[in-house]
């Protein structure tokens, strides 16, 4: 009778914890009692008391309740912290790994903590408790499954360790460089997405870990453009008709800011022949610019404008056209036309106004050196407009405002030009043809 009462007490105590478990009719009274005992003790972090009944439940009825695994991990980690005996440590850490496998077997289809989540946790514990395994390639495989399945739902630690192990494998096996690059880009993109979500409580941690991964990637040496060329040169040559492969290579080179590479140019040209896109056109333009083929670069950027669907992209391409006309071809009127188009496509960017300001400041539309100073008035007007539409460029704009303002006509110079009286409207001549206020 006493045993029956204890059984009923244990059954009631389990409550909702018993959900997601095997049918109660198949669970022995002793198993239910053990689950109840370790469950209460583990909740209170009394792991010494929980260890005995937990092991019995884990051994005798592993499919009875998910708590066997959620609390089991904490119990085993506690036990590992309490011993220095190598043999006991080995037994406990292997039991921990086995426990993850059984959790997958019995509860791998859990909607909240599915198999990929379990594998991620298993990998993190393997990294901690199997330090003698230098490469930890099995843990890397578990992490890859977790990352590929969970994406932005993966734990920040899982994303970070995934790249860390990939880097470690790359150091030992340089032939895995391409895989390491792919892993870094993948996990980095997920961390960026988490970090940019203000409602995600792990946003700050994700941002911090992304910086860690960036530093790790740079230190690996694989980010060097020459190294990338050695990795991808043959792959591009072998995939000149494979748009998917070419597009991934192009995207990666752009992310690594290796757009002056001949391999990047080859990939962009091949991709452009298969299926012209704004990205492939801009890639071709970038390499033409590097090779000082400016007219060809402009042609490709114009094609990119026509192919782009996003107005911000169109604005960037128009800006590049304007920049080439300004800096390389010294054709300021045409440069201004394209700078204005850039502003039309993206009214929130200040870059085109700053570029036009430089064009004005570099011009000398008059034979009179005093009148030539009026170009600085309209240059400063453009810079102020840049600040107005785009506060992010205020620092740069202010720097040039201070620089150009020093070249305004002074009081003595204005004295000999009645048309330059302070406050009067004045139209700057030549190709500029813009009206400003004398000051």
HUGI-V342861 format. One record per residue. PSI is psi in whole degrees, -180 to 180 (* if undefined). Layout:
BEGIN
psi=PSI
psi=PSI
END
This chain:
BEGIN
psi=-43
psi=-41
psi=-38
psi=-40
psi=-42
psi=-38
psi=-46
psi=-39
psi=-43
psi=-41
psi=-44
psi=-41
psi=-31
psi=-35
psi=-132
psi=-21
psi=-26
psi=-13
psi=163
psi=36
psi=174
psi=163
psi=136
psi=-27
psi=-19
psi=-1
psi=131
psi=159
psi=-42
psi=-39
psi=-44
psi=-40
psi=-45
psi=-39
psi=-45
psi=-42
psi=-50
psi=-29
psi=-47
psi=-43
psi=-43
psi=-37
psi=-35
psi=10
psi=29
psi=71
psi=-28
psi=-41
psi=-31
psi=-26
psi=-46
psi=-59
psi=-30
psi=-46
psi=-37
psi=-46
psi=-43
psi=-38
psi=-41
psi=-31
psi=65
psi=-18
psi=7
psi=-39
psi=142
psi=-24
psi=-25
psi=-33
psi=-39
psi=-42
psi=-30
psi=-39
psi=-45
psi=-38
psi=-46
psi=-39
psi=-39
psi=-45
psi=-38
psi=-32
psi=-14
psi=-4
psi=151
psi=3
psi=116
psi=-39
psi=-43
psi=-39
psi=-42
psi=-41
psi=-46
psi=-43
psi=-34
psi=-35
psi=-38
psi=-45
psi=-42
psi=-37
psi=-40
psi=-40
psi=-41
psi=-35
psi=-40
psi=-41
psi=-44
psi=-27
psi=24
psi=-18
psi=13
psi=134
psi=-31
psi=-40
psi=74
psi=-180
psi=-46
psi=-38
psi=-44
psi=-42
psi=-37
psi=-44
psi=-39
psi=-42
psi=-43
psi=-41
psi=-34
psi=-44
psi=-39
psi=-43
psi=1
psi=60
psi=-22
psi=-18
psi=103
psi=-46
psi=-31
psi=47
psi=-30
psi=-42
psi=-37
psi=-42
psi=-40
psi=-43
psi=-39
psi=-42
psi=-44
psi=-47
psi=-45
psi=-32
psi=-43
psi=-27
psi=-120
psi=-8
psi=-7
psi=149
psi=147
psi=-40
psi=-37
psi=-45
psi=-42
psi=-48
psi=-30
psi=-47
psi=-38
psi=-45
psi=-37
psi=-41
psi=-40
psi=-41
psi=-40
psi=-40
psi=-38
psi=-27
psi=85
psi=-22
psi=-11
psi=16
psi=-45
psi=-38
psi=-41
psi=-44
psi=-46
psi=-42
psi=-44
psi=-46
psi=-41
psi=-56
psi=-37
psi=-40
psi=-40
psi=-40
psi=-40
psi=-41
psi=-42
psi=-45
psi=-30
psi=-1
psi=102
psi=-20
psi=-7
psi=122
psi=-12
psi=13
psi=-47
psi=-42
psi=-40
psi=-42
psi=-41
psi=-44
psi=-30
psi=-38
psi=-38
psi=-45
psi=-40
psi=-45
psi=-41
psi=-42
psi=-44
psi=-44
psi=-22
psi=-24
psi=-11
psi=-15
psi=-8
psi=135
psi=-37
psi=-38
psi=-42
psi=-41
psi=-41
psi=-33
psi=-42
psi=-10
psi=-53
psi=-34
psi=-40
psi=-45
psi=-32
psi=-7
psi=38
psi=-13
psi=8
psi=96
psi=-37
psi=-47
psi=-46
psi=-41
psi=-40
psi=-40
psi=-43
psi=-47
psi=-41
psi=-45
psi=-37
psi=-40
psi=-33
psi=2
psi=45
psi=45
psi=-1
psi=5
psi=142
psi=-31
psi=-42
psi=-43
psi=-43
psi=-43
psi=-43
psi=-43
psi=-44
psi=-44
psi=-38
psi=-34
psi=-37
psi=-51
psi=95
psi=127
psi=168
psi=-41
psi=-45
psi=-38
psi=-43
psi=-32
psi=-44
psi=-40
psi=-41
psi=-41
psi=-35
psi=-39
psi=-43
psi=-38
psi=9
psi=24
psi=76
psi=-38
psi=-38
psi=-38
psi=-43
psi=-41
psi=-44
psi=-40
psi=-37
psi=-38
psi=-39
psi=-39
psi=-45
psi=-31
psi=-24
psi=143
psi=-27
psi=132
psi=-31
psi=-38
psi=-44
psi=-42
psi=-44
psi=-41
psi=-41
psi=-38
psi=-41
psi=-39
psi=-46
psi=-42
psi=-42
psi=-44
psi=-36
psi=-55
psi=-32
psi=-41
psi=-10
psi=33
psi=84
psi=-42
psi=-45
psi=-36
psi=-42
psi=-38
psi=-46
psi=-31
psi=-40
psi=-37
psi=-39
psi=-41
psi=-35
psi=-41
psi=-35
psi=91
psi=-8
psi=1
psi=137
psi=-11
psi=-45
psi=-36
psi=-39
psi=-40
psi=-44
psi=-38
psi=-42
psi=-38
psi=-47
psi=-46
psi=-25
psi=-2
psi=152
psi=81
psi=-8
psi=162
psi=-23
psi=118
psi=-28
psi=-45
psi=-32
psi=-24
psi=-15
psi=-18
psi=-25
psi=-26
psi=-50
psi=-28
psi=-45
psi=-35
psi=-43
psi=-40
psi=-38
psi=-36
psi=-39
psi=-45
psi=-37
psi=-43
psi=-22
psi=86
psi=-23
psi=-19
psi=14
psi=-42
psi=-45
psi=-44
psi=-44
psi=-37
psi=-45
psi=-29
psi=-46
psi=-39
psi=-49
psi=-30
psi=-29
psi=-14
psi=7
psi=150
psi=135
psi=176
psi=-42
psi=-39
psi=-39
psi=-29
psi=-34
psi=4
psi=94
psi=-29
psi=-6
psi=21
psi=142
psi=131
psi=-11
psi=149
psi=145
psi=133
psi=117
psi=132
psi=-165
psi=-151
psi=-19
psi=-59
psi=37
psi=137
psi=136
psi=-174
psi=130
psi=143
psi=*
END
